[in-house]
Amino acid sequence: MAIPPEQGATAALLGSLAGAPPVETPISAVFLGADTVWKLRKAVRLAFLDFTDPNERRRSAWREFDLNRQAAPGLYRDVVEVVRRPDGTSALGGEGEAVDWVVRMARLPAEDFLERRLPDRLDGPLLDALADAIAAGHADLEPVYRDQVAAMVVAVESNARAALAAGLPDARLAEWQVGILAALAIRAGWLRARSAAGFVRRAHGDLHLGNICLWQGRPVPFDALEFDEELATIDLAYDLAFLLMDLDVRAGRPAANRVLNRYVARTGDHALVAGLPPFLSLRALVRAHVEANRGDARAAGRYFAAAFAYLRPPTPVVVAVGGLPGTGKSTLARALAPELGAAPGALVLRSDEIRKRRHGVPPEQRLPAAAYAEPVSRGVLAELCRAAAETVAAGHAVIADATFLDRADRQAVAQAAGRAHFLGAWLQAPLGELEARVANRGADASDADVGVLRRIAPADTGPGEWLAVDATDAAGALTAVRRGLCAQPC
């Protein structure tokens, strides 16, 4: 959609400052200068906004600035008036009639936008930092009670209309709409309970890869949805789902799974997985009609197919991975998780991360010995089993990651699986090799050092009824657990 004629003088001014034509979306024109970016709202009326009123463009510009400057101080510089001088010329600020308002931002290198790093430049530490940033941002938001069931139905209907207008096939859209409304109806009680528990907040609202950048060395969401408070007042899981879906489709399931698990490790919100099938599906449809409007039929088709796939989650399974420190439990869990169950893969419930969260510290921060007292460890194991039971009951796969040296702990996690297919895998390797691995371990949620390993090694009673896995080779161990899962109906 072109810049309206009445904004021609503004566009000419900004173009002269930038030295290049703008990058355009249906609602804005972004002028990229050498070190400054100017974002102009187009004077357009669409189904979901009306920017033909200058006052609304001014309000929206200031709202964008206010929403984003706290998350990215310095990236968003200010809002400046475009004025028409008495002689008819245009200028940024100064005397004259204000006719437009532009958000002024810092210019970033193209490679600092996460969508430019696809598919292979989103490494584990960056994904962890991204999840940490989103978790921290969510924690700062105030709860807002609203009827999420009605809001989600409205979102489904409005996006179905938008998809139809974008040219997506009407028969398939009707099929999708029936499926997602059924999925939401099943979760109506869950949605209302989430709202009552404080999980509905005024969030980012548009958290896809195109709206995340590296700023001062850390990932920062920007360009939060500013033009509609209702659209952005949502369950935090629905906010996160946009990023998970975009990672899943564009970067691959391992990336999406890592962000999911890091986010849950930091927040403890394992219950969010219950809403992922419809949340991911709706987010995929949003991107499908956006890409269709851009003329990218291939991308639109990829997102549209994902919207259907998310509504057909496979049967959940529960895998428990146990063994001494250094056997590679967490490495195996992380590699296996993207392959199991509903998108974006199994929820990994790691006892080390649960312990850190219960003490209010990041996963990599070490805890004192008192944090490993028997009563504390009992509480950690109980929380792990409770979360596993609730997660699998919600239809999502689980990997439980702990030492499980105590046979009672193994029984507890097996019981948490309920009727779901369960596999217990016992990883083992020579003590000398385990000592070398632990001694060379970098920053990690586990605080076990060589001394701890030597102290608890005599308590290793072996696999018992669990699958014995040779952990001397990580790839071989992963293959053995995969075979173990398929030894019974899988």
C-alpha positions as CSV (number, residue, x, y, z in Angstrom):
1,M,0.0,0.0,0.0
2,A,1.6,3.2,-1.2
3,I,2.1,6.3,0.9
4,P,-1.1,8.5,0.6
5,P,-0.7,11.6,-1.6
6,E,-1.4,13.9,1.4
7,Q,1.8,12.6,3.0
8,G,3.9,13.2,-0.1
9,A,5.8,16.2,1.4
10,T,6.5,14.3,4.6
11,A,7.8,11.3,2.6
12,A,9.9,13.6,0.4
13,L,11.5,15.2,3.5
14,L,12.2,11.8,5.2
15,G,13.5,10.4,2.0
16,S,16.0,13.3,1.6
17,L,17.2,12.7,5.2
18,A,17.6,8.9,4.7
19,G,19.0,9.2,1.2
20,A,16.9,6.2,0.0
21,P,13.3,5.1,-0.5
22,P,11.5,3.7,2.5
23,V,10.9,0.1,3.5
24,E,7.1,-0.2,3.5
25,T,4.4,-2.2,5.2
26,P,0.7,-1.8,4.9
27,I,0.6,0.7,7.8
28,S,4.0,2.3,7.9
29,A,7.0,3.6,5.9
30,V,10.4,3.1,7.5
31,F,13.2,5.4,6.2
32,L,16.7,4.0,6.9
33,G,19.4,6.6,7.3
34,A,23.1,6.1,8.0
35,D,22.6,6.1,11.8
36,T,19.0,7.0,12.2
37,V,15.6,5.4,11.3
38,W,12.4,7.3,10.9
39,K,9.1,5.5,11.1
40,L,6.1,7.1,9.5
41,R,2.5,5.9,10.0
42,K,0.6,6.0,6.7
43,A,-2.7,7.8,6.6
44,V,-4.7,4.7,5.8
45,R,-7.9,3.0,7.1
46,L,-7.8,-0.7,7.4
47,A,-10.1,-3.3,9.1
48,F,-8.1,-3.1,12.3
49,L,-7.0,0.5,12.5
50,D,-7.7,4.0,11.2
51,F,-4.7,6.3,10.7
52,T,-6.5,8.8,8.5
53,D,-6.9,11.0,11.6
54,P,-3.7,12.8,12.4
55,N,-4.4,12.7,16.1
56,E,-4.5,8.9,15.9
57,R,-1.1,8.8,14.1
58,R,0.3,11.0,16.9
59,R,-1.2,8.9,19.7
60,S,0.1,5.7,18.1
61,A,3.6,7.0,17.6
62,W,3.9,8.0,21.2
63,R,2.3,4.7,22.3
64,E,5.0,2.8,20.3
65,F,7.7,4.9,21.9
66,D,6.4,4.4,25.4
67,L,5.9,0.7,25.0
68,N,9.4,0.0,23.6
69,R,11.8,2.4,25.2
70,Q,12.0,0.5,28.5
71,A,12.9,-2.8,26.8
72,A,15.4,-1.1,24.5
73,P,16.6,2.2,26.0
74,G,18.6,4.0,23.4
75,L,17.2,2.1,20.5
76,Y,14.0,4.2,20.5
77,R,15.2,7.9,20.7
78,D,12.1,10.1,20.5
79,V,9.0,11.1,18.6
80,V,9.4,14.2,16.5
81,E,6.8,16.3,14.7
82,V,6.8,16.9,11.0
83,V,5.7,20.5,10.6
84,R,4.5,22.5,7.6
85,R,6.1,25.9,7.7
86,P,4.4,29.1,6.7
87,D,6.2,29.0,3.4
88,G,4.8,25.5,2.6
89,T,8.0,23.5,3.2
90,S,8.2,20.6,5.6
91,A,10.7,20.2,8.5
92,L,11.3,18.0,11.5
93,G,10.3,20.1,14.5
94,G,10.3,23.9,14.8
95,E,7.6,26.4,14.0
96,G,4.7,25.5,11.9
97,E,1.6,23.2,11.7
98,A,2.2,19.7,12.9
99,V,1.0,17.3,10.2
100,D,2.7,14.1,11.1
101,W,4.7,12.4,13.8
102,V,7.6,10.0,13.3
103,V,9.3,7.7,15.7
104,R,13.1,8.2,15.6
105,M,15.3,5.1,16.3
106,A,18.9,4.1,16.1
107,R,20.0,2.3,12.9
108,L,21.2,-1.2,13.4
109,P,23.3,-3.5,11.1
110,A,21.1,-5.9,9.1
111,E,22.7,-8.9,10.8
112,D,21.5,-7.7,14.2
113,F,17.9,-8.6,13.3
114,L,17.2,-12.2,14.3
115,E,15.4,-13.1,11.2
116,R,18.6,-12.3,9.3
117,R,20.4,-15.0,11.3
118,L,18.2,-17.9,10.0
119,P,18.6,-20.7,10.0
120,D,22.0,-21.5,11.4
121,R,23.1,-18.4,13.4
122,L,20.7,-18.8,16.3
123,D,23.0,-20.8,18.6
124,G,22.1,-22.2,22.0
125,P,23.4,-19.3,24.2
126,L,21.5,-16.7,22.0
127,L,18.3,-18.7,22.2
128,D,18.7,-19.0,26.0
129,A,19.3,-15.2,26.2
130,L,16.2,-14.6,24.1
131,A,14.0,-16.7,26.3
132,D,15.4,-15.0,29.4
133,A,14.6,-11.6,27.9
134,I,11.0,-12.6,27.2
135,A,10.6,-14.2,30.6
136,A,11.9,-11.1,32.3
137,G,9.7,-8.8,30.2
138,H,6.6,-10.8,31.0
139,A,7.4,-10.8,34.7
140,D,7.3,-7.0,34.7
141,L,3.8,-6.8,33.3
142,E,0.7,-6.2,35.4
143,P,-2.1,-8.9,35.2
144,V,-5.4,-7.9,33.5
145,Y,-8.5,-9.9,33.9
146,R,-10.5,-10.4,30.8
147,D,-12.6,-13.1,29.1
148,Q,-9.9,-14.8,27.0
149,V,-12.3,-17.3,25.5
150,A,-14.3,-14.5,23.8
151,A,-11.2,-12.7,22.9
152,M,-9.6,-15.7,21.2
153,V,-12.8,-16.4,19.2
154,V,-12.9,-12.8,18.0
155,A,-9.2,-13.2,17.0
156,V,-10.0,-16.4,15.1
157,E,-12.9,-14.9,13.2
158,S,-11.0,-11.6,12.3
159,N,-7.9,-13.5,11.1
160,A,-10.0,-15.9,9.1
161,R,-11.6,-13.0,7.3
162,A,-8.2,-11.5,6.7
163,A,-6.9,-14.8,5.3
164,L,-9.8,-15.1,3.0
165,A,-9.2,-11.5,1.7
166,A,-5.6,-12.4,1.2
167,G,-6.6,-15.2,-1.1
168,L,-6.1,-18.3,1.0
169,P,-8.6,-21.1,0.0
170,D,-12.0,-20.6,1.5
171,A,-12.8,-24.3,1.9
172,R,-9.6,-25.0,3.8
173,L,-10.1,-21.8,5.9
174,A,-13.5,-23.1,6.9
175,E,-12.0,-26.4,7.9
176,W,-9.3,-24.7,9.9
177,Q,-11.8,-22.4,11.7
178,V,-13.9,-25.4,12.8
179,G,-10.8,-27.2,14.1
180,I,-9.4,-24.2,16.1
181,L,-12.7,-23.2,17.6
182,A,-13.2,-26.8,18.8
183,A,-9.7,-26.7,20.3
184,L,-10.5,-23.5,22.1
185,A,-13.8,-24.8,23.3
186,I,-12.0,-27.8,24.9
187,R,-9.7,-25.3,26.7
188,A,-12.4,-22.8,27.8
189,G,-12.0,-23.6,31.4
190,W,-8.2,-23.5,31.2
191,L,-8.3,-20.1,29.5
192,R,-10.5,-18.6,32.2
193,A,-8.4,-20.2,34.9
194,R,-5.3,-18.7,33.4
195,S,-6.9,-15.2,33.3
196,A,-7.9,-15.6,36.9
197,A,-4.4,-16.6,37.9
198,G,-2.9,-13.5,36.3
199,F,-1.4,-14.8,33.1
200,V,-3.3,-12.3,30.9
201,R,-1.3,-9.1,30.5
202,R,-0.7,-6.2,28.1
203,A,2.1,-8.0,26.3
204,H,4.2,-7.4,23.2
205,G,1.5,-8.8,20.9
206,D,3.6,-9.2,17.8
207,L,6.6,-11.3,19.0
208,H,7.9,-12.9,15.7
209,L,11.5,-13.0,14.5
210,G,11.2,-9.8,12.5
211,N,10.5,-7.9,15.7
212,I,13.6,-9.0,17.7
213,C,17.0,-7.6,17.4
214,L,20.4,-7.6,19.1
215,W,20.8,-4.3,21.0
216,Q,24.0,-3.7,23.0
217,G,24.8,-7.4,22.7
218,R,21.6,-8.8,23.9
219,P,18.3,-9.9,22.2
220,V,15.6,-7.3,22.6
221,P,12.0,-7.5,21.3
222,F,10.9,-4.2,19.7
223,D,8.0,-2.8,17.7
224,A,5.4,-4.0,20.2
225,L,1.8,-3.9,18.9
226,E,0.7,-0.4,19.7
227,F,-2.4,0.4,17.8
228,D,-4.9,-1.9,19.6
229,E,-4.8,-2.6,23.3
230,E,-7.3,-5.5,23.0
231,L,-5.1,-7.3,20.5
232,A,-2.1,-7.0,22.8
233,T,-3.9,-7.9,26.0
234,I,-3.4,-11.6,25.9
235,D,-2.3,-14.8,27.7
236,L,1.5,-14.7,28.0
237,A,1.5,-18.2,26.4
238,Y,-0.1,-16.7,23.3
239,D,2.5,-13.9,23.3
240,L,5.3,-16.5,23.5
241,A,3.6,-18.7,20.9
242,F,4.2,-16.3,18.1
243,L,8.0,-16.6,18.6
244,L,7.8,-20.4,19.1
245,M,5.8,-20.8,15.9
246,D,8.1,-18.6,13.9
247,L,11.2,-20.4,15.1
248,D,9.6,-23.8,14.4
249,V,8.7,-22.9,10.8
250,R,11.7,-20.8,9.9
251,A,14.6,-22.0,12.1
252,G,13.6,-25.6,12.9
253,R,12.0,-27.3,15.9
254,P,15.2,-27.6,18.0
255,A,15.4,-23.8,18.2
256,A,11.8,-23.5,19.2
257,N,12.1,-26.3,21.7
258,R,15.1,-24.7,23.3
259,V,13.3,-21.4,23.8
260,L,10.2,-23.1,25.2
261,N,12.2,-25.1,27.7
262,R,14.4,-22.1,28.8
263,Y,11.3,-20.0,29.2
264,V,9.6,-22.6,31.4
265,A,12.8,-23.1,33.4
266,R,12.9,-19.4,34.2
267,T,9.2,-18.9,34.9
268,G,7.9,-22.3,36.0
269,D,4.9,-21.9,33.8
270,H,4.7,-25.5,32.5
271,A,0.9,-25.2,32.3
272,L,1.3,-23.0,29.2
273,V,1.7,-26.1,27.0
274,A,-2.0,-26.9,27.3
275,G,-2.8,-23.9,25.1
276,L,0.0,-24.3,22.5
277,P,-2.0,-26.3,19.8
278,P,-4.6,-23.5,19.1
279,F,-2.1,-20.7,20.0
280,L,0.5,-21.9,17.6
281,S,-2.1,-22.5,14.9
282,L,-3.6,-19.0,15.1
283,R,-0.2,-17.4,15.0
284,A,0.7,-19.5,11.9
285,L,-2.5,-18.3,10.2
286,V,-1.6,-14.7,11.0
287,R,1.8,-15.1,9.2
288,A,0.1,-17.0,6.4
289,H,-2.2,-14.1,5.4
290,V,0.6,-11.6,6.0
291,E,2.9,-13.4,3.6
292,A,0.0,-13.9,1.1
293,N,-0.5,-10.2,1.1
294,R,3.2,-9.7,0.5
295,G,2.9,-12.0,-2.5
296,D,5.1,-14.7,-1.1
297,A,2.9,-17.7,-1.9
298,R,5.6,-20.2,-0.8
299,A,5.9,-18.7,2.7
300,A,2.2,-18.4,3.0
301,G,1.7,-22.0,2.1
302,R,4.3,-23.1,4.6
303,Y,2.6,-21.2,7.5
304,F,-0.9,-22.3,6.3
305,A,0.2,-26.0,6.5
306,A,1.6,-25.4,9.9
307,A,-1.7,-23.9,11.1
308,F,-3.3,-27.2,10.4
309,A,-0.5,-29.4,11.7
310,Y,-0.5,-27.7,15.1
311,L,-4.2,-28.7,15.6
312,R,-3.3,-32.4,15.3
313,P,-0.8,-33.0,18.1
314,P,0.5,-36.6,18.4
315,T,0.0,-38.7,21.5
316,P,2.3,-37.6,24.4
317,V,5.0,-39.8,25.9
318,V,7.1,-39.5,29.0
319,V,10.8,-40.3,29.1
320,A,12.8,-40.2,32.3
321,V,16.5,-39.9,31.9
322,G,18.6,-40.8,35.0
323,G,22.2,-41.5,35.9
324,L,25.2,-40.1,37.7
325,P,26.5,-36.6,37.0
326,G,28.4,-36.5,33.8
327,T,26.5,-39.2,32.0
328,G,25.0,-36.7,29.6
329,K,21.4,-36.7,30.7
330,S,20.7,-33.1,29.8
331,T,22.5,-33.3,26.5
332,L,20.4,-36.3,25.6
333,A,17.2,-34.7,26.8
334,R,17.9,-31.6,24.7
335,A,18.6,-33.6,21.6
336,L,15.6,-35.9,22.0
337,A,13.0,-33.3,23.1
338,P,12.3,-31.8,19.6
339,E,11.4,-35.2,18.3
340,L,8.7,-36.0,20.8
341,G,5.0,-35.1,21.0
342,A,3.2,-31.9,20.2
343,A,5.0,-28.9,18.8
344,P,7.5,-27.6,19.6
345,G,8.6,-30.9,21.2
346,A,8.8,-32.3,24.7
347,L,8.9,-30.2,27.8
348,V,12.2,-31.0,29.6
349,L,11.7,-30.9,33.4
350,R,15.2,-30.8,34.8
351,S,15.7,-31.1,38.5
352,D,18.7,-28.8,38.5
353,E,16.7,-26.0,36.9
354,I,13.7,-26.5,39.2
355,R,16.1,-26.2,42.2
356,K,17.6,-23.0,40.9
357,R,14.1,-21.5,40.2
358,R,12.9,-22.4,43.7
359,H,15.8,-20.5,45.1
360,G,15.2,-17.5,42.9
361,V,18.5,-17.6,40.9
362,P,19.4,-18.1,37.2
363,P,20.1,-21.7,36.2
364,E,23.9,-21.1,35.9
365,Q,24.3,-19.5,39.3
366,R,25.7,-21.9,41.9
367,L,23.9,-22.7,45.1
368,P,25.3,-23.4,48.6
369,A,25.4,-26.9,50.0
370,A,22.2,-26.2,52.1
371,A,20.2,-26.1,48.9
372,Y,21.0,-29.8,48.4
373,A,19.7,-30.9,51.8
374,E,17.4,-33.9,51.7
375,P,14.2,-32.0,52.4
376,V,15.0,-29.6,49.7
377,S,15.7,-32.4,47.2
378,R,12.4,-34.0,48.2
379,G,10.6,-30.8,47.3
380,V,12.4,-30.5,44.0
381,L,11.5,-34.1,43.0
382,A,7.9,-33.6,44.1
383,E,7.6,-30.5,41.9
384,L,9.1,-32.3,38.9
385,C,6.6,-35.2,39.2
386,R,3.7,-32.9,39.7
387,A,4.7,-30.8,36.6
388,A,5.2,-34.0,34.6
389,A,1.7,-35.3,35.5
390,E,0.0,-32.0,34.7
391,T,1.9,-31.6,31.4
392,V,1.2,-35.1,30.1
393,A,-2.4,-34.8,31.2
394,A,-2.6,-31.6,29.0
395,G,-1.5,-33.7,26.0
396,H,2.2,-32.7,25.9
397,A,5.3,-34.9,25.9
398,V,7.7,-34.8,28.9
399,I,11.3,-35.6,29.5
400,A,12.2,-35.8,33.2
401,D,15.9,-35.2,33.8
402,A,17.3,-36.1,37.3
403,T,19.7,-38.5,38.8
404,F,16.9,-40.8,40.0
405,L,19.3,-42.7,42.2
406,D,16.5,-43.5,44.6
407,R,14.2,-46.2,43.3
408,A,11.3,-44.5,45.0
409,D,11.9,-41.5,42.7
410,R,11.8,-43.7,39.7
411,Q,8.5,-45.1,40.8
412,A,7.2,-41.6,41.4
413,V,8.0,-40.3,37.9
414,A,6.6,-43.5,36.3
415,Q,3.4,-42.9,38.2
416,A,3.3,-39.3,37.0
417,A,3.1,-40.6,33.4
418,G,-0.3,-42.0,34.1
419,R,-1.6,-43.9,31.0
420,A,1.0,-42.3,28.7
421,H,3.7,-44.4,27.2
422,F,6.7,-44.3,29.6
423,L,10.3,-45.1,29.2
424,G,12.9,-44.9,31.9
425,A,16.5,-44.7,30.5
426,W,19.5,-45.2,32.8
427,L,22.7,-43.7,31.4
428,Q,26.0,-45.2,32.6
429,A,29.7,-44.8,31.8
430,P,33.0,-45.5,33.5
431,L,33.7,-43.3,36.6
432,G,36.9,-42.0,35.2
433,E,35.2,-40.7,32.1
434,L,32.4,-39.1,34.2
435,E,35.0,-37.4,36.3
436,A,36.7,-35.9,33.2
437,R,33.4,-34.6,31.9
438,V,32.3,-33.0,35.1
439,A,35.7,-31.4,35.6
440,N,35.5,-29.8,32.1
441,R,31.8,-28.7,32.4
442,G,31.2,-25.1,31.6
443,A,28.4,-22.9,32.9
444,D,25.5,-25.2,33.6
445,A,22.5,-25.6,35.9
446,S,24.2,-28.6,37.6
447,D,26.4,-27.7,40.6
448,A,27.8,-31.3,40.8
449,D,31.6,-31.3,40.8
450,V,34.0,-34.2,40.9
451,G,33.7,-34.3,44.7
452,V,30.0,-34.7,44.5
453,L,30.3,-37.3,41.8
454,R,32.7,-39.4,43.9
455,R,30.5,-39.1,47.0
456,I,27.3,-40.2,45.3
457,A,28.7,-42.8,42.9
458,P,28.4,-45.7,45.4
459,A,24.6,-45.0,45.6
460,D,24.3,-46.0,41.9
461,T,22.2,-49.2,42.0
462,G,22.1,-49.6,38.3
463,P,19.3,-49.5,35.8
464,G,16.9,-51.9,37.5
465,E,13.8,-52.0,35.3
466,W,14.9,-49.1,33.2
467,L,16.6,-49.3,29.9
468,A,20.4,-49.5,30.4
469,V,22.1,-47.0,28.0
470,D,25.9,-46.9,27.3
471,A,26.6,-43.1,27.7
472,T,30.2,-43.2,26.6
473,D,29.1,-42.0,23.2
474,A,26.4,-39.3,23.1
475,A,25.1,-40.2,19.6
476,G,24.9,-43.8,20.5
477,A,23.0,-43.1,23.7
478,L,20.5,-41.1,21.8
479,T,20.0,-43.9,19.3
480,A,19.5,-46.4,22.1
481,V,16.8,-44.3,23.7
482,R,15.1,-43.8,20.4
483,R,15.1,-47.6,19.9
484,G,13.8,-48.1,23.4
485,L,10.9,-45.8,22.7
486,C,9.9,-47.8,19.6
487,A,10.5,-51.2,21.2
488,Q,6.9,-50.9,22.4
489,P,4.1,-49.3,20.3
490,C,5.3,-45.8,19.4
